[in-house]
Amino acid sequence: MEEDWNLFERDRDREPILIFMNTALKPKAPYLGFGQLVTIVFNMYSLWDLSGSNKQKAQQLFYSLEDKLISRMKDRGVSLYAGRISANHKMEMHFYAKDDWDGELELKRMLADFPSFRYYFMMKHDPDWLFYLEEMIPSPLEEQWMRNAKIVYALKRHGDKLDIAREVQHWLHFPDATPLIEVKRKIGQLGYRVVASELDTRGSTDMHVLHVSMKHTLDVPTVNTVTRELFLLATESGGTYDGWGTQLVLRFPAKIRVYLKRMMKKVLVIFK
């Protein structure tokens, strides 16, 4: 089964939640024969007690449980894991199980290995995958937040100092010059610097491009706040937000690794 796991934030009933889901299921959903929605809800308070009120340890305990449970469900071949919804005090795991799977007793057996975890589960008929397609699938703005998270985590893996503010470039596209000029005026009032306003004839639509920049950090909440502002400015004027880019600001060990890689390339070129 193809997988493409993504993470994004959403407000649900005025409560911030994190949705971690397999978006690769979307093109073929609903899957014929997998019409039972199985939801397992874990109370995080029990995990905090086990971890000595250490939030990070509690999350690791849950992720360990999640991996084992997914593995067991996959080994049985009875379900597809749609994803997880994380709220303040609970974690919800959502599977789509086979229509003929009598899962209540089997789930209880699977979860019996985790007696210290407080949980409950529900099974619901959902052959059209309405929960996945209507409650979990990201909106266009949330899709941008998914891309933000992927880029930020990639930068972090490369040793970037995300907490160091630097100039970040953003691009907005418009179908004609009129909305671009209006957004350009608003952008200046919000503290952005206009880098360029130009016509890009390579695309068939939205050829008018507004390139702006702002100095900010690259932690996910900050990047999401900035991109939300620009996304809404663009879409409200009939345009689109086309992403962001910046230069790496590396931590010292990462700088050493980059330097050594460059030196090795030079050595390899010399000895060819």
Buried (B, 14 or more C-beta within 10 A) or exposed (E): EEEEEBBBBBEEEEEEBBBBBBBBBBEEBBBEEBBBBBBBBBBBEBBBEBBEEEEEBBBEBBEEBBEEBBEBBEEBEBBBBBBBBBBEEBBBBBBBBBEEBEBEEBBEEBBEEBEEBBBEBEBEEBBEBEBBBEEBBBEEBBBBBBBBBEBBEEBBEEBBBBEEBBEBBBBBBBBEEEBBBBBBEEBEEEEBEEBEBEEEEEEEEBBBBBBBBBEBBBEBEBBBEBBBBBBEBBBEBBBBBBBBEBEBBBBEEBEEBBEEEEEEEEEEEEEE
